[in-house]
Amino acid sequence: MQFNRRALLNTFIATLASTSAAFAAEPAKPLIVGMELAYPPFEMTDTSGKPTGFSVDLATDLARSLGRPLVIQNTSFDGLIPALKTGKIDLVISSMTATEERAKSINFSDRYFSSGLCLLLKKASTAKGIADLNQAGVKVAVKKGTTGHIYAMSQLKNAQVLVFDKESAAVLEVSQAKADAFIYDQMSNYRNWQRNQETTRTLLEPFQKESWAIGISKDNSALKDQVNQFIKSYRTSGGFDKLGDRYLKEMNVEFKRLGYSFFL
């Protein structure tokens, strides 16, 4: 049997071209990012219910740099790490503090934001710092799964720790003087105090400094490398500064006026 070499070659080239076209036409795999859309101005929704905020824009720019469409998965904060570990999401970008305990089960990117835990106090509280809360009869509100929750459970052995699913519930507890204090980050407690100045006061000096990072699965080192490269180039190109001006400008000015260093 004789083969027509030219016809065979043409068939091979056509098949290769068809296969390449099929691969080229195949859409990129979505980048699924988990965040709790209840933490303005970082993770929230607009009036139409669309995700918006500092972290949403950060995730959008990251996905664009990777050439992948973005999917935001709204997830309760204490459910983010389980969702990452089971493969339901690819990344956590939700103002999450990189801690040694969390790093036992997930990887973290390079840090991109500095923060710290501070206190929102009921108006009548005489506390001058976190040490004053570690005594019998004191009630301390925390949000479930946060570093404030972790700190209170490990360090405030003598106080009663009240655990809430939502920040707003913890703030209400302090505002109504049902709790003595709420442990949360500086920016949030500053805003919470602004909204409740008649019933609360705040100690903005952080008693525990923290850094936020992007959560990544332990078995996805390639994605970790890509994320770290993005963070490095994004910082160099001024991306974080632009997000700060977009979402945090007024707070930046106010914190500088009060003598606190800002976070980016």
C-alpha positions as CSV (number, residue, x, y, z in Angstrom):
1,M,0.0,0.0,0.0
2,Q,1.4,3.4,-1.0
3,F,0.8,6.5,1.0
4,N,0.2,10.0,-0.5
5,R,2.7,11.8,1.6
6,R,1.5,15.2,0.6
7,A,-2.1,14.3,1.5
8,L,-1.0,12.8,4.8
9,L,1.0,15.9,5.6
10,N,-1.9,18.2,4.8
11,T,-4.3,16.1,6.9
12,F,-1.8,16.3,9.9
13,I,-1.5,20.1,9.5
14,A,-5.2,20.5,9.4
15,T,-5.7,18.3,12.4
16,L,-3.0,20.3,14.4
17,A,-4.6,23.6,13.4
18,S,-8.0,22.4,14.5
19,T,-6.7,21.1,17.8
20,S,-4.8,24.4,18.4
21,A,-7.9,26.4,17.6
22,A,-9.9,24.3,20.0
23,F,-7.4,24.9,22.8
24,A,-7.3,28.6,22.0
25,A,-11.0,28.9,22.0
26,E,-11.3,27.2,25.4
27,P,-12.1,29.8,28.0
28,A,-9.7,30.3,30.9
29,K,-10.6,28.7,34.2
30,P,-12.3,31.2,36.5
31,L,-10.4,32.5,39.6
32,I,-12.8,31.9,42.5
33,V,-12.1,34.3,45.3
34,G,-13.8,33.9,48.7
35,M,-14.6,36.9,50.9
36,E,-17.3,38.0,53.3
37,L,-19.1,40.9,51.8
38,A,-19.8,42.6,55.1
39,Y,-16.7,44.6,55.9
40,P,-16.8,48.0,54.3
41,P,-14.8,49.6,52.7
42,F,-12.9,46.4,51.9
43,E,-15.6,43.8,51.2
44,M,-19.2,44.9,50.7
45,T,-22.0,45.3,48.1
46,D,-23.3,48.4,46.4
47,T,-27.0,49.4,46.3
48,S,-27.7,46.9,43.5
49,G,-26.1,44.0,45.5
50,K,-22.9,43.9,43.3
51,P,-19.6,43.2,45.1
52,T,-17.5,46.3,45.6
53,G,-14.7,47.6,47.8
54,F,-10.9,47.6,48.2
55,S,-10.6,43.8,48.2
56,V,-13.0,43.4,45.3
57,D,-10.9,45.8,43.1
58,L,-7.7,44.0,44.3
59,A,-9.2,40.6,43.3
60,T,-10.3,42.1,39.9
61,D,-6.9,43.4,39.1
62,L,-5.3,40.1,40.2
63,A,-7.6,38.0,38.0
64,R,-7.0,40.3,35.1
65,S,-3.2,39.9,35.5
66,L,-3.6,36.1,35.4
67,G,-5.9,36.3,32.4
68,R,-8.7,34.6,34.2
69,P,-12.3,35.7,34.8
70,L,-13.2,36.5,38.4
71,V,-15.9,34.9,40.5
72,I,-16.6,36.4,43.9
73,Q,-17.9,33.8,46.4
74,N,-19.6,35.5,49.3
75,T,-18.7,33.3,52.4
76,S,-19.0,33.8,56.1
77,F,-15.6,34.7,57.5
78,D,-15.3,31.5,59.6
79,G,-16.1,29.4,56.6
80,L,-13.4,30.8,54.3
81,I,-10.6,28.6,55.3
82,P,-12.7,25.4,55.2
83,A,-13.9,26.5,51.7
84,L,-10.3,27.0,50.6
85,K,-9.1,23.6,52.0
86,T,-11.9,21.7,50.2
87,G,-11.3,23.4,46.9
88,K,-14.5,25.4,46.7
89,I,-12.5,28.6,46.3
90,D,-9.0,29.3,44.9
91,L,-8.1,32.3,47.1
92,V,-9.2,34.1,50.3
93,I,-9.1,37.9,49.9
94,S,-11.1,39.1,52.9
95,S,-9.0,41.3,55.1
96,M,-7.6,38.1,56.7
97,T,-4.7,38.4,59.2
98,A,-1.8,36.0,58.4
99,T,-1.3,34.1,61.7
100,E,0.9,31.1,62.6
101,E,-2.2,29.1,63.5
102,R,-3.9,29.7,60.2
103,A,-0.7,29.0,58.4
104,K,-0.7,25.5,59.7
105,S,-3.6,24.7,57.3
106,I,-3.3,27.1,54.5
107,N,-0.5,29.1,52.8
108,F,-0.4,32.9,52.8
109,S,0.9,35.3,50.2
110,D,3.3,38.1,51.0
111,R,1.7,40.7,53.3
112,Y,-0.1,43.6,51.6
113,F,-1.7,45.5,54.5
114,S,-0.9,46.4,58.1
115,S,-3.5,46.7,60.8
116,G,-4.0,46.0,64.5
117,L,-6.5,45.1,67.2
118,C,-7.9,47.8,69.4
119,L,-10.9,48.4,71.6
120,L,-14.4,49.9,71.2
121,L,-15.6,50.5,74.8
122,K,-19.0,51.4,76.3
123,K,-19.1,55.1,77.2
124,A,-18.9,54.5,81.0
125,S,-15.9,52.1,80.8
126,T,-12.9,53.2,82.8
127,A,-10.6,50.8,81.0
128,K,-7.3,52.2,79.8
129,G,-6.1,49.1,77.9
130,I,-6.6,45.5,77.2
131,A,-5.2,44.4,80.5
132,D,-8.1,46.1,82.3
133,L,-10.6,43.8,80.7
134,N,-9.1,40.6,82.0
135,Q,-11.1,40.4,85.2
136,A,-14.3,38.7,86.5
137,G,-17.5,40.5,85.6
138,V,-16.2,42.1,82.4
139,K,-18.0,41.1,79.2
140,V,-16.0,41.3,75.9
141,A,-17.7,41.0,72.5
142,V,-15.9,39.4,69.6
143,K,-16.7,38.4,66.0
144,K,-16.5,34.7,65.4
145,G,-13.4,33.4,63.7
146,T,-11.5,36.7,63.9
147,T,-8.1,37.3,65.5
148,G,-10.0,39.3,68.2
149,H,-11.9,36.1,69.0
150,I,-8.7,34.1,69.1
151,Y,-7.0,36.7,71.3
152,A,-9.9,36.9,73.8
153,M,-10.2,33.2,74.2
154,S,-6.5,32.7,74.8
155,Q,-5.6,35.9,76.8
156,L,-8.8,37.1,78.7
157,K,-9.3,34.0,80.9
158,N,-11.1,35.9,83.6
159,A,-13.5,37.9,81.4
160,Q,-16.7,36.6,79.8
161,V,-16.3,36.4,76.0
162,L,-19.4,37.0,74.0
163,V,-19.1,35.6,70.4
164,F,-21.2,37.0,67.6
165,D,-21.5,36.1,63.9
166,K,-21.8,39.7,62.8
167,E,-19.8,42.9,63.6
168,S,-22.9,44.9,63.9
169,A,-24.3,42.7,66.6
170,A,-21.1,43.0,68.7
171,V,-21.1,46.8,68.3
172,L,-24.8,47.0,69.3
173,E,-24.0,45.0,72.5
174,V,-21.3,47.6,73.5
175,S,-23.5,50.5,72.4
176,Q,-26.3,49.3,74.7
177,A,-23.8,48.7,77.5
178,K,-24.5,45.0,77.5
179,A,-20.8,44.4,76.9
180,D,-17.9,46.4,78.1
181,A,-15.8,46.2,75.0
182,F,-15.5,44.9,71.4
183,I,-12.1,43.7,70.1
184,Y,-11.7,44.5,66.4
185,D,-9.3,46.3,64.0
186,Q,-8.5,50.0,64.2
187,M,-10.3,51.2,61.1
188,S,-13.6,49.4,61.9
189,N,-13.6,50.4,65.5
190,Y,-12.9,54.0,64.5
191,R,-16.0,53.9,62.2
192,N,-18.0,52.1,64.9
193,W,-17.2,54.9,67.4
194,Q,-18.0,57.6,64.9
195,R,-21.5,56.1,64.4
196,N,-22.0,55.7,68.2
197,Q,-20.2,58.6,69.8
198,E,-22.9,59.2,72.4
199,T,-22.7,55.6,73.8
200,T,-19.2,54.4,73.1
201,R,-15.5,55.5,73.2
202,T,-12.5,54.0,71.5
203,L,-8.9,53.2,72.3
204,L,-7.3,53.2,68.9
205,E,-3.7,52.3,69.9
206,P,-3.3,48.7,68.8
207,F,-2.4,46.2,71.5
208,Q,-1.6,43.6,68.8
209,K,-0.2,44.5,65.4
210,E,-1.2,42.4,62.4
211,S,-0.7,42.0,58.7
212,W,-3.2,40.9,56.1
213,A,-2.4,38.5,53.3
214,I,-4.1,36.4,50.6
215,G,-5.0,32.9,51.6
216,I,-3.9,30.1,49.2
217,S,-4.3,26.3,49.3
218,K,-1.3,24.3,50.6
219,D,-1.2,22.3,47.4
220,N,-1.1,25.2,45.0
221,S,2.4,26.6,45.1
222,A,2.2,27.8,41.5
223,L,-0.7,30.1,42.3
224,K,1.1,31.4,45.4
225,D,4.1,32.3,43.2
226,Q,1.8,34.1,40.8
227,V,0.0,36.0,43.5
228,N,3.3,37.1,45.2
229,Q,4.6,38.4,41.8
230,F,1.4,40.3,41.3
231,I,1.6,41.9,44.8
232,K,5.2,43.0,44.2
233,S,4.5,44.5,40.8
234,Y,1.2,46.0,42.0
235,R,2.9,47.8,44.9
236,T,5.7,49.0,42.6
237,S,3.2,50.4,40.0
238,G,1.2,52.2,42.6
239,G,-1.8,49.9,42.6
240,F,-2.2,49.8,46.4
241,D,-1.9,53.6,46.6
242,K,-4.7,54.0,44.1
243,L,-6.9,51.7,46.1
244,G,-6.1,53.6,49.3
245,D,-7.0,56.9,47.6
246,R,-10.2,55.4,46.3
247,Y,-11.5,53.8,49.5
248,L,-9.5,55.0,52.5
249,K,-8.5,58.6,51.8
250,E,-10.5,60.3,54.5
251,M,-9.6,57.7,57.1
252,N,-5.9,58.1,56.1
253,V,-6.1,61.8,56.8
254,E,-7.8,61.3,60.1
255,F,-5.4,58.7,61.4
256,K,-2.5,60.9,60.5
257,R,-4.1,63.7,62.4
258,L,-4.5,61.5,65.4
259,G,-0.9,60.4,65.2
260,Y,-1.3,56.8,63.9
261,S,0.6,55.4,61.0
262,F,-1.5,54.2,58.1
263,F,-1.8,50.8,56.7
264,L,-0.6,50.4,53.2
